[in-house]
Amino acid sequence: MGNQTNLRGIAAMLIAAAAFSLMDTGLKLLAGHYPPLQVAALRAMASLPLVVAFVAWRGAFPSLLRVRWPLHLLRGVIGVATLSIFAYALKRLPLAEAYAIFFVAPLLITSLSVPMLGERVDRARWTAIGVGLCGVLVVLRPTGAGVLSLAGLAVLAAALGYAVSAITVRIVGRTDSTESQVFWLMTFVALGAGALAAPHWTAVRMDDGWVLLGVAVTGFVGQLAITEAFRHGEASAIAPFEYSGLAWALIIDWVVWRTVPDAWTLVGAAIIVASGLYLVRREQVHAESEHP
């Protein structure tokens, strides 16, 4: 039975990774024509109708007002910043390179669980985190001009924002519904990013309507799939398949933009992924030792 539920969770995670890769492709296309804050606003605005329909289908409207407002507002602020920064980076970096750096997020979540959740991280896991951060340095290596890429550092900042948001979800999830978390995040990002982008708002081109529709659908499917993945399977068995997004990024970069990452980016990505997989495996062994 456990294997069956894990297989279902793995399938859902593979779908989520593919959907989010396609969504980020749409964001990269939009980033070529609109300011980063507007891209963040458009991503949330495009998704809101589907989110509202989902909340209605679940009959969850009564739960939307019974929430911990400060934490939802915090997630909204982080969401605006993270999406905007990531959109800025996507305009300037190949998708695969951005993903290689962004996959440091699981390592950052483990690090932040100590001060924010009071969890204990042993020496072996700190070593894995350190190795993973070395992988980021490999991807963010100095350019020919001798300076780090600002876009690369932006992805690292977005990964940090994502990690803080993920920790916040774990705290908010103790009392608030999943529907309220998704609804208020999209609402606050749409309102916040929209207000900040308003002074420099660029008229949305008709040609980009299909991109916005794709972002809305793939973002919604990805969110549902990743929720389903962790609901049905063990995190330690499912989490590694999130890294399949890197394969999608490599394929999309080649098909859409005819770009391939250099050897150093691939080496750095391999180090980051290996560190993340080690952490996942160590969590599984730790859990098995506590529950014989």
C-alpha angles and dihedrals in degrees: 000000000000092000091050093052091046090052089051090049092048091051090051092049092051089052090048093051092050093046094049091047090055090046091053089049087058091048090051090052091049092046089064091065108026137049115264094251091052091050089054091049093047091050091055096040092051091051099045098081090054091045091051090049089050093050090049092049090052091047088232102136093108090059094055094081097042095078142117097259100194092057093046090050089050090052089049093053091047090047093054092048096044096047093045094049092045091050089052090052095045090057090059105032135058111255093244093053091049090049092048090059096038092056088074085081095093089054090050091049090055090049094048093048087076100061097026103040102020092239122153121239117193128219095263092056092047087053090052090050090051092050090049091052088051086056089055089053089053091054091042092048116154113276125230088277089058097244133108117254111261089211090053091051088048090058089050089052090049090051089052090050090049091050093051089048091050091053089048090052090056090053096043092044090067091072111009131069124252089238092057092049094053094041097049094042092055092042095050093044091049092049098038099043090039092054093046092046095046098090091057099029114155118210109255111245119233089231090064094059092093090049091053091048090051092049091050095049098041093044091050094045091046092052093049092045096050090048089050091047096057092039094058106034144039112276091226091057096043106037096072090063090064085077089068083085088078090061090051090050091052091050094046093047090055098042098043105027103016091232130135127191119249124247094263092055090051092048092049091047090051091052092049093047093046091052091049092049090050091053091049092048092047091052089053093050090046091051092048091051091052093047109040 
